[in-house]
Amino acid sequence: MSTISPTQLRAILAQETSEVFLMCLTISHPSFISPYLLVTDTMPLVRSSGTFEPFAFSLNLPNQDDDSLPQVQLVIDNVDNKILLAIRNLPAGTRPNIVMEVVTASEPDTLVSGPIDFKMLSIDYDDGTITGTIGLEDDILNTAIPGSTYTPTNSPGLFI
């Protein structure tokens, strides 16, 4: 849970504000030399975790549905294909990690929202955009509870 500063809280509650809210995205994988740090702004954003480069991307939030896990559509402009090449060259069966955070321009190290950790579940791309479905890697809605069952074969002491 993030702690919102008084300045950020005033900006959130104000009818009008000059405060700029920025979305920061970190795309990482152990095989990457360094993570890709992106921000929805026209200028680099220096934070304690690194310098976030200006990049055009958007997140399309899911509908709230009780029967399925939320999956978010991430759309990144493919003007510089270094992100696409890095994702395409990942070892088979591995997925990049995606961390989303919302900050303000005046206080870039104080989170308004996040961090929210996702995995990139699927990817599609063309000349103009990279579209990825991001969500939780584990299907927690279909995970058996309890994780194991007790039968006479694996727990004979219970069935005497």
MOGIFEN-V974798 format. One record per pair of residues at least 24 apart in sequence whose C-alpha atoms are under 8 Angstrom apart, sorted by the first residue. I is the first residue (numbers start at 0). J is the second residue. Records with the same first field share a line. If there is no record, write none. Layout:
BEGIN
I: J, J
END
This chain:
BEGIN
0: 112, 113
1: 109, 110, 111, 112, 113
2: 109, 110, 111
3: 109, 110, 111
4: 109
7: 103, 111
18: 103, 104, 105
19: 103, 104, 105
20: 101, 102, 103, 104
21: 101, 102, 103, 104
22: 99, 100, 101, 102
23: 51, 99, 100, 101, 102
24: 97, 98, 99, 100
25: 96, 97, 98, 99
26: 95, 96, 97, 98
27: 95, 96, 97
28: 94, 95, 96
30: 89
31: 85
35: 82
44: 104, 107
45: 107
46: 107, 108
47: 108
66: 140
67: 140
68: 134, 135, 138, 140
69: 134, 135
70: 132, 133, 134, 135
71: 132, 133, 134
72: 130, 131, 132, 133
73: 129, 130, 131, 132, 133
74: 128, 129, 130, 131
75: 128, 129, 130
76: 127, 128, 129
77: 125, 126, 127, 128, 129
78: 127, 128
83: 129
94: 118, 119, 120
95: 119
97: 133
END
